[in-house]
């Protein structure tokens, strides 16, 4: 079913109900199809650890750098 935007505005509740029950609804502007009205499908849960084994963190990652410390702690002195 193709519906122009003005008709979709006037009948949104009806169109949502129709889409929910499996009807294919296309919203058009000047009879040019723009979007489909579809039932929301929840996304699955996020998968944790997608980069496991693909990223290496150097052993000295948390070590302090004296030049950076000087910029923060010696500024203005």
C-alpha positions in Angstrom: 0.0 0.0 0.0 1.4 3.4 -1.0 0.3 6.4 1.0 1.2 10.0 0.5 2.5 12.0 3.5 -0.6 14.1 4.0 -2.7 10.9 4.2 -0.2 9.2 6.4 -0.3 12.2 8.9 -4.1 12.0 9.0 -4.2 8.2 9.4 -0.9 7.4 11.3 -2.5 5.3 14.1 -4.3 3.2 11.5 -1.2 2.8 9.3 0.9 1.8 12.3 -1.6 -0.8 13.3 -1.7 -2.2 9.7 2.1 -2.3 9.6 2.2 -4.1 13.0 -0.1 -6.7 11.6 2.1 -7.4 8.6 0.8 -4.9 5.9 3.5 -3.3 3.8 3.1 0.5 4.0 5.2 2.8 1.8 5.0 6.5 2.5 5.5 8.7 -0.5 5.7 12.4 -1.5 4.2 13.3 -4.8 3.7 9.6 -5.4 7.5 9.1 -5.1 8.2 6.4 -2.5 10.3 7.7 0.3 10.2 5.4 3.3 8.7 2.1 4.4 6.7 1.9 7.6 7.9 -1.3 9.4 7.6 -3.0 12.7 10.4 -2.3 15.2 12.7 -5.2 15.6 14.8 -4.9 18.8 18.5 -5.2 18.2 20.3 -8.1 20.0 22.5 -7.5 23.0 25.9 -6.1 22.4 28.6 -8.6 22.1 31.4 -7.9 24.4 35.0 -8.8 23.6 34.8 -8.3 19.8 38.4 -7.1 19.8 39.7 -9.8 22.1 43.0 -11.0 20.8 43.2 -8.3 18.1 44.5 -5.4 20.2 47.7 -5.5 22.3 48.3 -3.0 25.1 52.0 -2.3 25.9 53.3 -3.3 29.3 54.2 0.4 30.0 50.8 1.7 29.1 50.1 3.0 32.6 53.6 4.3 33.3 54.0 8.0 33.9 55.9 10.2 31.5 58.0 12.9 33.1 57.7 15.4 30.3 53.9 15.2 30.6 54.0 15.4 34.3 56.1 18.5 34.0 53.5 20.1 31.7 50.8 19.5 34.3 52.5 20.0 37.6 55.2 22.6 36.8 52.9 25.0 34.9 52.8 28.4 36.4 55.8 27.9 38.7 
